[in-house]
């Protein structure tokens, strides 16, 4: 997933000088953070530069003193930095701004980093390593991303890779006639990774180019909105029927899609951690470093095509999606360009449009509040400049509390509408997660009723 991640943190007991020293040590160990992009014979490459004082001075900026930790939330990085944290510009893909916080006499940190460098797991590892360095503990260099990238490149024409290509191509052949099942609608041109070819303004289109629907500069969509709900018996459903928690959230997304399209199929992407050596036989992979320790983005976006029969029971739907998920995970690294080459133009159009919507599962959210309370570098603000129309971040805060956080493209949809979609998602999730509805049919879903949720 492309886009830029912005994190703001404040140390509990660390000075600006100590924070800078720790950042310089981190840059020396984490080669991926010293990456720029360039093209070699039209092939885009990551190039990691040597650690040096010059590099540290380039990517670490000391800002004027701020009054309180909350001031980090509204702190704006220099425009020149925002424009360079982009692969196409050839500049640093990670930048760090540090500032003294007057009220606490500690250091604040704002990180701006492009998503091509990190996924959720490597970002968490990066933070843990920085906290160790702040505490005076040395760190070991993480597993180089180059090993993963080389392996993917060298084996993308291998038999395992081609099996994955055929798996996805088979699923998306013949979808060209299902345009009405694609949701959410594209309401203006120019969404970041979508295909604008043939786009026509929908009825009532009033905007000229990309214009924010809400008068907030898109800040609400970047920060997102959250909804929480109690799902008292989800753990029982998981234990009794062996349905993993993310599947119930994905099924809720499918029901929301069908509510708005009136179709019997739903299309969306979901994130896969991809923490596996691509296209490797398990007998070989066991001799390689643990892929969890890779410093870099192994995440894959995999396209989902969910077929739903209104007379199908909740249990049948969840079992069907659980079985499909195992295959999605197995073939997560299938080369996208090869998949596209197997589709005709109509099917390819739908395949591209599926990228409008992503379901992201956050497995490390349990215990997050307790961890933040003890962290040396607690996060006070997190934003992501997304490259999709709607991004559903799903998680369990504890065994019985679900969280759905939604981010969106403010030029395509406004906050009020997104909030209504999120409420529908919660209603569907509560219904699906209740084992009492295991034998209920999909047509009994509360989203099939008329009127507002």
C-alpha positions, 0 to 999 in steps of 0.5 A: 500500500502506498501512502505516507505514515505520520506518527507523533510521540513524546518521550517520558524522560529523554532530552532532545540531545539524547533523542537525536543520538538514539535516532542516529544509532537507529539509522546506522542499524536500520539500513532500510531507513537510509533508502532512496529510490532511483531507476536503472534501465527503467526499473525502480530500485531502492538504494540504501546509502551509507550511514553518515553524519551528512545523512543524519543531518539531512533527515533529522530536523530540530524544530522550535520549542513547543509548549505541550505534547498536544502541540505535536498533533498540529505540528506541520512539517516543512512543505519541502519535507512532505514533497520529498518523502515520495518514491518518485522524487528520489529523496529520503523516504523517512524523515524525523523532526524533534522538538523540546516540549516546554511543559514536560522538559522532554523531547517530542518526535514527529516521524514522516515515513513512506509506507513502501519502507515499513508495514505495521510489524516493522514499524512496531519493531522500529519503535521498540528498537528506538526505545531500547536505544533511548534506554541505553541498550544496544540493538542488533541490526534487523534482517535485511529487506534486501533478502526478501526483495531479491527472493521475490524478484528471482522467483516470481516466475517460479512454479509456486508463483505461477500457481498463485497467479492462476489462483487469482486470475481464475477468481477474477475471470468473468467479473467484467460484467459485475460493475454494479457490485463495485463499491464505494463509488468513485466520485471524482478523478485522481484517486491515487492508485485507481485507474481513471480510464473511462471514468465518467462523473456520476449524476449530481457531480459538482466538484471540479477535480479533486476538492475536499467534500468537508471543509477541513482540508481532509484532516478528518479522513487522515485521522479517521473515526472510531467505533467500538462495540461489545461482541460478547460471544465472538470468542465462543464462535471462534473456539466452537466453529474454528472461525478466526476473528478477522473473517467475521470482520471481513464478512461484515464488510461484505454485507455493508457492500451488498447493502449499498450495491444490491448485488450478491457479490462483494469486492474489496482488498484485505491486507496480509502481513506477508511475513513468509519467504516468497515462493520458498519450500518450507524445507528451505525456509526453515534455514532462513532467518525468521521473516518476522524480523525483516526490516521492511514492508512485506505486506501484500494487498490481496483482492477478495471476491465474496459470493453470497447467497441470500439463503446461505446461513451465517455459518456457511458464509463464515466457513466459506470465507475461512477456507478462502482466506487460507488460500489468500494467505498462501498466495499473498505474494503472487506477482500482481503484474502477472495476474493482470496479464491473464485478464481481459480488459473488462475483467482488469478494470474491475480488478483495478477498481477493487483497490478502492476499499481495504480491510486491514486487521490489526493483530497487536491491538490487544493490550495496547492501552497498557503498553502505551501507559508503560512505553518510553515513546508513547504515540500521541497522534497517528495519521496515514495519507491513504491511497484508497477511498475507504480503509477499514482498520479492524481489531479486538481491544480485548476478548469482548471489545471490537474496534472499527476505525475508518480512514477515507479519501476526503475528496471522494466521501465526507465524514457524515457518510463514512460515519453512517457506513461505519455504523452499518459495519458495527451492526453487521459485525454484532449480528455475525459475531453472535453464535445465536445467528449461526444458522440464520440466513443472510437475508435475515441480516439487519442490513437487509432491512429498509431504512437508516441504521 
